[in-house]
Amino acid sequence: MPSSSAEDTSVHQERPVVRPTDRDEVAAAGSELFGGRVGRWARLGDGPLTPVRVVALVMIGMFALGMVQKIPCYEWAWFRGATSQYTHACYSDIPHLFLGRGFADGLVPYFDRLSGDMQYLEYPVLTGVFMQVAAWLTLTPDSDPIQQREQMYWMVNAGMLMICAVVIAVCTVRTHRRRPWDGLLVALAPAFVLTATINWDLLAVALTAGAMLMWSRGRVLAFGILIGLATAAKLYPVLLLGPLLVLCWRAGRWREFGTALLGAGAAWLVVNLPVMIFAPEGWRKFYTFSQERPIDFGSFWLIITQRTGKPIDVETVNTASVVLMVVFCAGIAGLALSAARRPRFAQLAFLVVAAFILTNKVYSPQYVLWLIPLAVLARPRWRDFLIWQACEVMYFLGIWSYLAYTSGGDKHQGLPQEGYQVAIALHLLGTLYLCALIVRDILLPEKDPVRGDGSDDPSGGVLDGAPDAFVLAPEARSSGHAARTVTGPQVEWGATPTRDG
């Protein structure tokens, strides 16, 4: 008698790949540029251009376009005053921190004290390692002008971040086996292209995307290790353990959650412990900086302070942000435990990370990178995705226009404060719009585009099709979460169609 895993594999193999042009009106309309919808008799997956390769190539091409968009800054605007890099909307932290954080002088992150206001590198340890490796690969001699060295440092980092971008796209393609073409949403996301080389966020995003892939394949320990490494690069990936706890609670999968938690903790400690022991003051800088950082760009807190004209104490904002985050997480947990059908992992992951960003005292333009792969897994609909992306692109242009306005002296070229507040509200509302749609999909699973083909939770791994063990509302308990059978005419490949077929 075949095992259940073999049965699950055969089910995956029997079901055809979901074609976006058959299920998504926007994808169907966009396909007209390339010859229209896929035909009924098309043989997909044959030949060298598999979905994974196509998406990877598109990602490389789009990333290259993002680098082209930075050319004005690369050639001169980063090095000739502040305003030009804002008017050309091509700002990046990378070249500035090459000198500002001691990499140009050969200082060791976390161990060597910096001159100036920032005494130590204010990034998590694994990101610091990434920055240091890029500095080692920047082979320009120390005798070269600093501008050339900063240019090369940015170019090396861009190459490394491009690898991260391809990893993100490939992992997204492979996470939902029957929906590989959803990866094009990541590769073609305008905000991804524009913000990819502002900072080093793509390292954590790539590790998180790899973790999601591992969980979808039932590799629980690998998931935990990658989440631990991602958290060592950026704080937000640890938030994914919260939704996983709730879902494993509902499904009674405590052993799998415990394995993931232990793997995450061990991986995080392996990266952080040496620096914690030998450079404790430098290691703490990321956490103390996060606490002491004032209200900054992109947050609704900034709108409040600008509209009222009254500053808010940092400690007050920190406390309020934590309280709001706890309230949102409690609501998400309640939704997950009481919904008639157990939500998908990607849905809750997106909601929790979005809640963290929305309540934070800063919403930098590159934070959208955290959400893009999760959004594609949570709600792969082109129309809603593009609406959200349009809001993010408007904010991307708005923040640089505002900085150009405030740093341009008497010229006042750019966006005044009131216009920037509109841009903040727009990108906050865009994120809330996507959150609202995902909550609706959870409450009304028939609206969920992923479950529309009969799937349960393709990124759920051990949760996919598992019966409930605990629910808050007894009426929400279901006999199981096995995928519904897709009804419809069967196609016999190679057979001659009937006259009325």
Backbone torsions as a table, in degrees:
resi	resn	phi	psi	omega
1	MET	NA	128.5	-175.8
2	PRO	-69.5	151.1	179.5
3	SER	-74.0	165.3	179.4
4	SER	-65.7	-35.8	179.0
5	SER	-64.2	-37.8	177.3
6	ALA	-65.4	-38.6	178.1
7	GLU	-63.9	-41.9	179.1
8	ASP	-62.2	-40.7	-180.0
9	THR	-63.8	-40.3	-179.5
10	SER	-66.7	-35.3	176.8
11	VAL	-62.8	-43.6	178.5
12	HIS	-61.5	-38.1	-177.3
13	GLN	-72.5	-33.9	-177.2
14	GLU	-73.4	-33.6	-177.9
15	ARG	-74.6	136.2	-179.1
16	PRO	-75.0	159.4	175.8
17	VAL	-67.3	136.9	179.3
18	VAL	-73.0	128.0	178.6
19	ARG	-98.7	114.9	-177.9
20	PRO	-57.3	-33.5	-177.6
21	THR	-69.0	-16.5	176.6
22	ASP	-89.0	-18.9	-172.0
23	ARG	-122.7	-9.4	-175.4
24	ASP	-128.1	118.4	-175.5
25	GLU	-63.6	-39.5	-179.2
26	VAL	-67.9	-41.8	176.6
27	ALA	-62.8	-38.7	178.5
28	ALA	-64.4	-42.6	179.1
29	ALA	-66.4	-41.3	179.3
30	GLY	-66.5	-28.6	-179.2
31	SER	-67.4	-17.6	179.2
32	GLU	-62.2	-23.2	177.5
33	LEU	-70.1	-19.0	-175.6
34	PHE	-122.1	25.2	175.5
35	GLY	105.1	1.4	176.2
36	GLY	95.4	-172.3	-176.5
37	ARG	-65.4	156.9	176.2
38	VAL	-65.9	134.0	-178.7
39	GLY	-71.7	162.6	-177.3
40	ARG	-63.0	-34.6	-174.3
41	TRP	-100.4	10.7	-180.0
42	ALA	-65.5	141.5	178.2
43	ARG	-101.5	105.5	-177.0
44	LEU	-91.9	146.8	176.8
45	GLY	89.1	-7.4	177.8
46	ASP	-88.4	152.8	177.6
47	GLY	87.0	-179.1	-174.8
48	PRO	-73.6	-25.9	-175.4
49	LEU	-90.5	73.6	173.8
50	THR	-74.4	162.3	178.3
51	PRO	-53.8	-41.0	-179.4
52	VAL	-61.5	-44.3	-178.4
53	ARG	-69.3	-39.2	179.1
54	VAL	-62.6	-48.5	-178.4
55	VAL	-63.8	-40.4	178.6
56	ALA	-62.2	-42.8	179.0
57	LEU	-65.8	-40.7	177.6
58	VAL	-63.4	-41.1	178.8
59	MET	-61.8	-43.2	178.2
60	ILE	-61.8	-43.6	179.4
61	GLY	-63.5	-43.4	-179.8
62	MET	-69.2	-37.9	177.0
63	PHE	-62.1	-40.6	177.4
64	ALA	-61.6	-38.9	176.2
65	LEU	-62.9	-37.4	176.3
66	GLY	-63.4	-35.9	175.6
67	MET	-67.6	-37.8	177.2
68	VAL	-62.1	-38.4	179.1
69	GLN	-61.9	-23.3	-179.7
70	LYS	-90.1	1.3	-175.5
71	ILE	-57.3	-45.6	179.9
72	PRO	-55.5	-38.9	178.2
73	CYS	-72.8	-41.5	-178.8
74	TYR	-59.3	-39.7	-175.0
75	GLU	-79.6	-36.5	-176.6
76	TRP	-157.4	-30.4	-167.6
77	ALA	-69.5	-27.5	176.6
78	TRP	-67.1	-20.4	-168.3
79	PHE	-113.6	1.7	-176.4
80	ARG	-128.2	70.2	179.8
81	GLY	81.0	170.5	-174.4
82	ALA	-86.9	-31.9	-168.0
83	THR	-66.6	-39.6	-173.7
84	SER	-61.3	-39.2	-179.5
85	GLN	-68.3	-20.8	175.9
86	TYR	-85.5	-41.7	179.8
87	THR	-65.4	-28.1	176.6
88	HIS	-92.2	-0.1	177.0
89	ALA	52.4	43.7	-176.9
90	CYS	-129.5	26.7	-178.7
91	TYR	-63.5	148.2	172.9
92	SER	-149.0	140.3	175.0
93	ASP	-71.2	-25.4	-166.4
94	ILE	-59.0	-53.4	-177.7
95	PRO	-67.5	-33.3	-178.1
96	HIS	-68.4	-38.3	-177.4
97	LEU	-80.0	-12.6	173.8
98	PHE	-58.9	-42.8	176.6
99	LEU	-88.2	-41.8	-173.1
100	GLY	-69.2	-21.0	179.8
101	ARG	-113.5	18.7	168.7
102	GLY	84.5	2.4	179.7
103	PHE	-66.9	-34.1	179.1
104	ALA	-67.3	-24.9	-178.4
105	ASP	-97.7	4.1	178.8
106	GLY	77.4	18.4	178.7
107	LEU	-74.8	149.4	-179.2
108	VAL	-93.6	123.3	-179.1
109	PRO	-56.5	141.2	175.8
110	TYR	74.8	-26.4	-178.1
111	PHE	-96.1	-39.1	-177.8
112	ASP	-97.6	132.3	179.3
113	ARG	-74.8	140.1	179.7
114	LEU	-93.8	155.6	172.1
115	SER	-86.0	152.4	-179.7
116	GLY	100.7	-166.1	-175.4
117	ASP	-70.5	-35.4	-179.2
118	MET	-92.1	108.1	-173.5
119	GLN	-77.6	-28.8	179.8
120	TYR	-139.4	163.6	177.8
121	LEU	-62.3	130.6	-172.4
122	GLU	-99.2	30.3	180.0
123	TYR	-116.8	154.0	175.3
124	PRO	-58.6	161.6	-167.7
125	VAL	-61.9	-45.5	-176.1
126	LEU	-67.5	-33.9	173.7
127	THR	-66.0	-39.2	175.6
128	GLY	-61.1	-38.6	176.4
129	VAL	-63.0	-42.8	178.2
130	PHE	-59.3	-45.6	179.5
131	MET	-63.5	-39.4	-179.6
132	GLN	-68.5	-41.6	177.5
133	VAL	-60.5	-41.7	177.5
134	ALA	-62.6	-36.8	177.8
135	ALA	-65.4	-39.5	177.0
136	TRP	-64.3	-34.5	-179.5
137	LEU	-80.5	-8.5	176.6
138	THR	-82.4	94.6	-166.5
139	LEU	-90.0	9.9	177.4
140	THR	-66.7	137.8	-179.4
141	PRO	-62.2	152.3	178.5
142	ASP	-63.7	-20.9	-179.6
143	SER	-77.0	-14.9	179.2
144	ASP	-68.5	156.0	176.8
145	PRO	-58.3	145.9	-176.8
146	ILE	-60.8	-30.5	178.8
147	GLN	-62.1	-44.4	179.3
148	GLN	-64.5	-37.7	179.7
149	ARG	-68.3	-39.5	177.1
150	GLU	-66.7	-39.3	176.6
151	GLN	-60.8	-45.4	-179.1
152	MET	-67.0	-37.6	178.9
153	TYR	-62.3	-43.1	177.9
154	TRP	-64.3	-40.4	-178.2
155	MET	-65.5	-41.8	177.7
156	VAL	-63.2	-45.7	178.1
157	ASN	-61.8	-40.2	179.1
158	ALA	-61.1	-40.8	177.3
159	GLY	-63.3	-41.9	178.3
160	MET	-67.9	-39.2	178.5
161	LEU	-69.9	-29.2	174.9
162	MET	-63.1	-39.7	175.8
163	ILE	-60.5	-43.2	177.0
164	CYS	-60.2	-41.1	-179.3
165	ALA	-63.3	-42.0	178.2
166	VAL	-65.1	-40.0	176.9
167	VAL	-60.0	-42.7	178.7
168	ILE	-60.1	-48.4	-178.1
169	ALA	-63.1	-45.1	-178.3
170	VAL	-65.7	-43.0	179.5
171	CYS	-63.7	-39.0	178.1
172	THR	-64.6	-40.9	178.0
173	VAL	-60.4	-43.6	-172.3
174	ARG	-85.4	-12.9	-179.1
175	THR	-68.4	-48.4	175.1
176	HIS	-98.8	98.1	-171.2
177	ARG	-60.0	-38.0	-175.8
178	ARG	-86.8	-3.2	-178.8
179	ARG	-127.2	55.0	-175.2
180	PRO	-64.9	-29.0	-175.7
181	TRP	-75.2	-8.5	173.4
182	ASP	-63.2	-21.1	178.0
183	GLY	-60.2	-22.1	176.7
184	LEU	-63.7	-26.3	176.4
185	LEU	-62.0	-39.4	176.7
186	VAL	-68.7	-49.0	-174.4
187	ALA	-64.3	-33.0	-176.6
188	LEU	-99.7	4.8	-178.6
189	ALA	-63.7	119.7	-178.4
190	PRO	-60.7	-41.0	-178.9
191	ALA	-65.4	-31.1	176.3
192	PHE	-63.0	-47.2	-178.4
193	VAL	-61.1	-43.0	-173.4
194	LEU	-75.3	-29.5	-171.9
195	THR	-108.5	-0.7	-170.8
196	ALA	-60.6	-34.0	-176.0
197	THR	-112.3	22.1	173.5
198	ILE	-72.3	-39.4	-175.0
199	ASN	-148.2	-164.0	-175.2
200	TRP	-104.6	23.1	-174.8
201	ASP	-63.1	-27.6	-175.3
202	LEU	-62.4	-24.0	177.1
203	LEU	-62.4	-50.6	179.3
204	ALA	-66.2	-37.7	-180.0
205	VAL	-64.5	-40.0	179.6
206	ALA	-65.6	-43.1	178.3
207	LEU	-64.7	-37.8	177.9
208	THR	-67.4	-40.9	177.3
209	ALA	-62.9	-39.5	176.2
210	GLY	-64.5	-37.3	177.5
211	ALA	-64.0	-42.2	178.1
212	MET	-61.7	-39.4	177.5
213	LEU	-63.5	-44.6	-179.5
214	MET	-62.9	-41.6	179.1
215	TRP	-64.3	-40.0	-179.4
216	SER	-63.4	-25.8	179.6
217	ARG	-94.5	5.6	178.4
218	GLY	79.8	12.0	179.1
219	ARG	-91.6	82.3	-169.2
220	VAL	-67.3	-44.9	-179.1
221	LEU	-65.4	-41.7	177.7
222	ALA	-61.7	-39.4	175.5
223	PHE	-57.7	-49.0	-178.6
224	GLY	-60.9	-43.2	-179.9
225	ILE	-62.0	-44.7	-179.4
226	LEU	-67.3	-36.9	176.4
227	ILE	-65.5	-39.4	176.5
228	GLY	-62.3	-42.8	177.3
229	LEU	-65.8	-40.3	178.6
230	ALA	-63.1	-38.9	178.2
231	THR	-68.3	-28.5	174.9
232	ALA	-72.6	-13.4	177.5
233	ALA	-101.0	-29.7	-180.0
234	LYS	-158.9	148.2	-171.5
235	LEU	-73.1	-32.5	-167.7
236	TYR	-61.0	-31.9	-176.5
237	PRO	-59.7	-25.9	179.5
238	VAL	-62.6	-21.9	-179.9
239	LEU	-63.4	-24.7	-178.5
240	LEU	-66.3	-20.2	178.0
241	LEU	-69.7	-24.5	177.8
242	GLY	-65.4	-56.0	175.3
243	PRO	-57.7	-37.3	-179.9
244	LEU	-64.9	-38.7	176.9
245	LEU	-59.3	-46.2	-177.6
246	VAL	-66.1	-43.2	-178.9
247	LEU	-68.0	-40.4	177.3
248	CYS	-68.3	-32.6	174.5
249	TRP	-61.6	-48.6	-178.6
250	ARG	-64.7	-35.2	-178.9
251	ALA	-92.0	-4.2	-179.1
252	GLY	70.8	28.1	-177.9
253	ARG	-100.6	60.4	-175.5
254	TRP	-70.6	-37.9	-178.4
255	ARG	-62.6	-43.6	-179.6
256	GLU	-64.1	-40.7	178.7
257	PHE	-65.8	-42.2	179.0
258	GLY	-60.4	-41.1	177.5
259	THR	-62.4	-43.8	178.8
260	ALA	-63.4	-42.3	-179.1
261	LEU	-63.9	-44.5	178.7
262	LEU	-64.4	-41.0	177.7
263	GLY	-62.6	-40.7	179.6
264	ALA	-65.8	-45.5	179.8
265	GLY	-63.1	-41.7	-179.8
266	ALA	-65.5	-44.4	-179.6
267	ALA	-64.1	-41.5	179.3
268	TRP	-63.1	-41.5	-179.4
269	LEU	-67.6	-39.5	179.8
270	VAL	-57.5	-39.4	-179.6
271	VAL	-76.4	-43.1	-170.1
272	ASN	-88.1	-30.9	-170.8
273	LEU	-58.8	-44.1	179.2
274	PRO	-58.6	-40.4	179.6
275	VAL	-73.6	-36.9	176.8
276	MET	-58.7	-38.8	-176.4
277	ILE	-78.6	-46.5	-170.8
278	PHE	-96.2	-16.0	177.5
279	ALA	-143.2	61.5	-173.1
280	PRO	-61.2	-37.3	-178.7
281	GLU	-67.3	-42.2	177.4
282	GLY	-67.4	-37.2	179.0
283	TRP	-64.4	-38.4	-177.7
284	ARG	-71.4	-16.0	-171.6
285	LYS	-58.6	-40.1	179.6
286	PHE	-58.4	-43.3	-175.2
287	TYR	-75.8	-39.6	177.3
288	THR	-69.6	-36.6	177.5
289	PHE	-64.5	-40.1	179.0
290	SER	-63.2	-36.1	179.1
291	GLN	-74.2	-40.7	-174.3
292	GLU	-84.5	-14.2	-176.6
293	ARG	-61.3	131.1	-180.0
294	PRO	-76.6	175.0	174.7
295	ILE	-56.2	132.8	-172.5
296	ASP	-132.2	-172.3	-170.6
297	PHE	-61.7	145.4	169.5
298	GLY	89.5	-9.8	-174.6
299	SER	-95.9	156.5	176.1
300	PHE	-69.2	-20.8	175.1
301	TRP	-62.6	-36.7	179.1
302	LEU	-66.3	-38.9	176.6
303	ILE	-60.1	-43.5	-179.1
304	ILE	-61.4	-47.7	-177.8
305	THR	-67.1	-37.7	179.4
306	GLN	-71.4	-37.5	-178.9
307	ARG	-73.0	-38.1	-178.4
308	THR	-86.5	-23.7	-177.0
309	GLY	75.1	10.9	-178.2
310	LYS	-117.4	123.8	177.9
311	PRO	-69.3	149.9	177.5
312	ILE	-109.7	132.6	180.0
313	ASP	-58.1	139.3	-177.1
314	VAL	-60.6	-41.7	-179.9
315	GLU	-62.8	-37.3	177.8
316	THR	-63.9	-43.6	179.1
317	VAL	-65.3	-42.2	178.6
318	ASN	-58.7	-46.6	-179.7
319	THR	-64.6	-45.2	-179.1
320	ALA	-64.1	-38.3	179.1
321	SER	-64.5	-41.8	178.7
322	VAL	-64.2	-43.7	-179.9
323	VAL	-61.9	-46.2	179.3
324	LEU	-61.9	-40.9	179.5
325	MET	-64.3	-41.2	178.3
326	VAL	-63.3	-41.2	179.3
327	VAL	-63.0	-46.0	179.4
328	PHE	-62.9	-43.0	-179.5
329	CYS	-65.2	-37.6	176.8
330	ALA	-63.4	-40.9	177.3
331	GLY	-63.7	-41.7	178.9
332	ILE	-65.1	-41.3	178.2
333	ALA	-63.9	-42.1	177.8
334	GLY	-62.1	-40.7	177.5
335	LEU	-62.6	-42.7	-177.5
336	ALA	-66.8	-34.6	-176.4
337	LEU	-87.9	-14.0	-176.9
338	SER	-114.9	-9.7	-179.8
339	ALA	-62.4	147.4	-178.1
340	ALA	-60.1	-32.6	177.3
341	ARG	-127.7	135.9	-175.0
342	ARG	-59.0	128.4	179.9
343	PRO	-63.1	160.7	175.8
344	ARG	-79.9	151.3	-178.1
345	PHE	-58.3	-45.1	-177.5
346	ALA	-63.3	-34.1	178.4
347	GLN	-62.1	-49.5	-179.5
348	LEU	-69.2	-35.0	178.4
349	ALA	-61.1	-44.5	178.4
350	PHE	-62.6	-45.0	-176.9
351	LEU	-62.3	-41.1	-178.3
352	VAL	-69.0	-45.1	179.3
353	VAL	-65.7	-39.9	177.2
354	ALA	-62.9	-40.4	177.9
355	ALA	-61.6	-40.5	178.5
356	PHE	-62.4	-43.9	-178.6
357	ILE	-69.1	-43.3	-176.2
358	LEU	-66.3	-32.0	-178.2
359	THR	-92.1	-7.5	-175.8
360	ASN	-72.6	161.4	-179.6
361	LYS	-85.2	-0.3	173.9
362	VAL	-145.3	139.6	177.2
363	TYR	-132.6	78.7	-177.7
364	SER	-64.6	152.9	-176.8
365	PRO	-60.9	-29.6	-178.8
366	GLN	-79.1	-7.3	177.8
367	TYR	-65.0	-18.8	177.1
368	VAL	-60.9	-25.1	178.2
369	LEU	-62.2	-31.7	178.3
370	TRP	-62.1	-34.9	-170.6
371	LEU	-90.3	-27.1	-170.3
372	ILE	-58.3	-52.9	179.5
373	PRO	-62.7	-37.3	178.7
374	LEU	-66.7	-37.1	178.4
375	ALA	-64.5	-39.3	179.6
376	VAL	-65.4	-38.9	178.0
377	LEU	-75.3	-30.9	-176.3
378	ALA	-82.7	-41.0	-178.1
379	ARG	-148.7	82.0	-178.1
380	PRO	-79.6	71.5	174.6
381	ARG	-121.2	123.8	-174.4
382	TRP	-61.9	-42.2	-176.3
383	ARG	-61.1	-52.2	-177.1
384	ASP	-67.6	-38.0	178.1
385	PHE	-62.5	-43.1	-178.6
386	LEU	-71.6	-32.6	174.4
387	ILE	-61.3	-47.0	178.1
388	TRP	-62.5	-43.9	179.3
389	GLN	-63.5	-36.1	177.1
390	ALA	-61.7	-40.9	177.4
391	CYS	-62.4	-40.6	-179.1
392	GLU	-70.3	-36.3	177.2
393	VAL	-66.5	-40.3	177.1
394	MET	-61.7	-38.9	177.8
395	TYR	-69.2	-39.3	177.9
396	PHE	-55.8	-45.1	178.3
397	LEU	-70.9	-34.7	-176.9
398	GLY	-67.1	-42.2	-176.3
399	ILE	-67.8	-38.4	179.7
400	TRP	-72.3	-34.5	176.3
401	SER	-65.3	-37.6	178.4
402	TYR	-67.2	-43.2	178.5
403	LEU	-66.3	-34.7	175.1
404	ALA	-64.7	-37.2	179.6
405	TYR	-67.0	-42.9	-175.4
406	THR	-81.0	-21.1	-178.5
407	SER	-104.0	0.8	-175.6
408	GLY	-90.9	9.5	180.0
409	GLY	66.5	-134.9	-177.6
410	ASP	-78.4	-8.2	-179.7
411	LYS	-65.8	-39.9	-178.7
412	HIS	50.7	49.1	176.3
413	GLN	-93.9	119.6	-178.9
414	GLY	135.1	-149.6	-172.2
415	LEU	-107.5	124.5	177.7
416	PRO	-71.6	176.3	-173.8
417	GLN	-58.8	-42.5	-178.6
418	GLU	-64.1	-39.3	177.7
419	GLY	-66.5	-36.7	178.2
420	TYR	-67.1	-35.5	177.0
421	GLN	-63.1	-37.0	175.7
422	VAL	-64.1	-40.8	179.4
423	ALA	-63.9	-40.5	176.8
424	ILE	-61.8	-48.8	-178.9
425	ALA	-60.1	-36.0	-178.2
426	LEU	-65.3	-45.1	-177.4
427	HIS	-78.0	-24.8	171.5
428	LEU	-67.7	-43.7	179.4
429	LEU	-66.3	-35.6	177.1
430	GLY	-61.4	-42.3	177.5
431	THR	-67.5	-41.8	178.2
432	LEU	-64.1	-34.6	177.8
433	TYR	-60.3	-45.7	179.4
434	LEU	-67.8	-37.8	176.5
435	CYS	-60.5	-43.0	-179.1
436	ALA	-62.7	-40.6	179.1
437	LEU	-65.8	-38.1	179.7
438	ILE	-68.7	-40.3	176.0
439	VAL	-61.6	-41.6	176.8
440	ARG	-61.8	-40.2	178.1
441	ASP	-62.9	-35.0	178.6
442	ILE	-68.4	-43.4	-179.3
443	LEU	-73.4	-31.4	179.7
444	LEU	-124.9	81.2	-173.7
445	PRO	-56.6	-23.9	179.1
446	GLU	-67.3	-16.0	175.9
447	LYS	-85.6	-13.4	-176.5
448	ASP	-71.3	118.5	-178.4
449	PRO	-64.4	-27.7	179.8
450	VAL	-73.4	-39.9	-177.9
451	ARG	-83.3	-5.3	-179.2
452	GLY	-65.3	-19.7	-179.9
453	ASP	-98.2	9.3	178.7
454	GLY	99.3	-1.0	178.8
455	SER	-74.5	161.2	174.1
456	ASP	-102.3	-72.6	-179.5
457	ASP	-145.9	84.4	-175.6
458	PRO	-59.5	-27.5	177.7
459	SER	-97.2	10.0	-174.5
460	GLY	-86.1	-13.1	179.9
461	GLY	59.6	-120.2	-179.0
462	VAL	-66.4	-14.6	178.4
463	LEU	-84.1	-19.3	-176.5
464	ASP	-64.6	113.5	179.0
465	GLY	78.5	2.7	-178.4
466	ALA	-75.3	141.5	177.2
467	PRO	-72.8	159.4	178.2
468	ASP	-76.0	141.4	173.4
469	ALA	-109.6	-22.7	-179.6
470	PHE	-151.9	133.1	173.0
471	VAL	-140.5	151.8	179.5
472	LEU	-73.0	-41.4	-179.4
473	ALA	-101.3	119.4	-178.3
474	PRO	-55.8	-33.4	-178.6
475	GLU	-71.4	-12.6	179.1
476	ALA	-83.4	-13.7	-177.8
477	ARG	-65.2	131.0	179.1
478	SER	-114.3	159.0	179.4
479	SER	-71.1	-15.1	179.4
480	GLY	168.5	167.9	-179.7
481	HIS	-115.5	24.2	178.7
482	ALA	-62.4	146.3	-177.2
483	ALA	-61.2	140.7	177.4
484	ARG	-72.5	150.2	-179.6
485	THR	-75.9	131.7	177.8
486	VAL	-85.8	120.6	179.6
487	THR	-95.9	155.7	179.8
488	GLY	151.1	170.6	-179.0
489	PRO	-66.2	138.9	177.8
490	GLN	-88.2	146.1	-179.7
491	VAL	-109.7	127.3	175.0
492	GLU	-100.6	105.1	-174.4
493	TRP	-63.4	129.0	179.1
494	GLY	93.8	-12.6	-179.3
495	ALA	-81.7	152.3	179.3
496	THR	-76.0	126.5	-178.0
497	PRO	-68.9	148.0	176.5
498	THR	-74.3	168.4	-174.6
499	ARG	-65.2	-38.5	-178.2
500	ASP	-95.3	7.9	177.4
501	GLY	-89.6	NA	NA
